[in-house]
């Protein structure tokens, strides 16, 4: 396991949520984060985003990671709408 992956996994381990599971895995030089919905009621896609090495190596990584994780969780929840006024039929 690379040092970057270990750092991301350590940071990700600080987050627990009753609706979502999180996983980090290698993706070339980057680290891929996967967000999965825990409840099996509706088949939903998983949300993925990449962290390039330069972002993981920054001194402000914990703060930047939290901001990005929260932004992605927001986007994922919005993508879960099954109907909304902007959705094309």
C-alpha positions as CSV (number, residue, x, y, z in Angstrom):
1,X,0.0,0.0,0.0
2,X,1.4,3.4,-1.0
3,X,2.1,6.1,1.5
4,X,-0.5,8.3,-0.2
5,X,-3.2,5.6,-0.1
6,X,-2.4,5.0,3.6
7,X,-2.7,8.8,4.3
8,X,-6.1,9.0,2.5
9,X,-7.4,5.8,4.3
10,X,-6.3,7.2,7.7
11,X,-8.2,10.4,7.0
12,X,-11.2,8.6,5.6
13,X,-11.4,6.4,8.8
14,X,-12.2,9.6,10.8
15,X,-15.6,9.8,9.0
16,X,-18.6,7.6,9.8
17,X,-22.1,8.2,8.4
18,X,-25.3,6.2,9.0
19,X,-26.3,6.4,5.3
20,X,-23.0,6.1,3.4
21,X,-19.9,3.8,3.3
22,X,-16.5,5.1,2.1
23,X,-13.6,3.4,0.5
24,X,-10.2,4.4,-0.8
25,X,-8.2,2.4,-3.4
26,X,-5.3,3.0,-5.8
27,X,-6.1,4.5,-9.2
28,X,-2.8,4.8,-11.0
29,X,-0.8,7.6,-9.4
30,X,-4.0,8.9,-7.7
31,X,-6.3,7.6,-5.0
32,X,-10.0,6.9,-5.9
33,X,-12.7,7.5,-3.3
34,X,-15.9,5.6,-3.5
35,X,-19.1,6.7,-1.7
36,X,-21.8,4.0,-1.5
37,X,-25.4,4.3,-0.2
38,X,-25.8,1.8,2.7
39,X,-29.5,1.1,2.4
40,X,-30.4,-1.5,-0.3
41,X,-33.9,-0.1,-1.0
42,X,-33.2,1.4,-4.4
43,X,-30.4,0.4,-6.8
44,X,-28.2,3.5,-6.9
45,X,-24.9,4.2,-8.5
46,X,-21.8,4.7,-6.4
47,X,-20.1,8.1,-6.4
48,X,-16.4,8.2,-7.3
49,X,-13.9,11.0,-7.2
50,X,-10.1,11.1,-7.6
51,X,-7.5,12.6,-5.4
52,X,-4.2,13.3,-7.3
53,X,-0.9,13.1,-5.4
54,X,-0.4,16.8,-5.2
55,X,-3.6,17.2,-3.2
56,X,-2.8,14.5,-0.8
57,X,0.8,15.9,-0.2
58,X,-0.5,19.4,0.7
59,X,-0.1,20.5,4.3
60,X,-3.8,21.4,4.4
61,X,-4.9,17.9,3.1
62,X,-7.3,17.1,6.1
63,X,-9.2,20.4,5.6
64,X,-9.2,20.2,1.8
65,X,-10.3,16.5,2.0
66,X,-13.2,17.3,4.3
67,X,-14.4,20.1,2.0
68,X,-14.2,17.8,-1.1
69,X,-15.9,14.9,0.7
70,X,-18.7,17.1,1.8
71,X,-19.1,18.6,-1.6
72,X,-19.2,15.2,-3.2
73,X,-21.8,13.9,-0.6
74,X,-23.9,16.9,-1.5
75,X,-23.7,16.2,-5.2
76,X,-24.4,12.5,-4.6
77,X,-27.5,13.2,-2.6
78,X,-28.7,15.6,-5.3
79,X,-28.1,12.9,-7.9
80,X,-30.4,10.5,-5.9
81,X,-33.5,12.5,-6.8
82,X,-35.8,10.2,-8.8
83,X,-37.9,13.2,-9.9
84,X,-37.4,16.9,-9.9
85,X,-38.6,19.9,-12.0
86,X,-35.4,20.1,-13.9
87,X,-35.2,16.4,-14.8
88,X,-35.9,15.6,-18.5
89,X,-38.4,12.8,-19.1
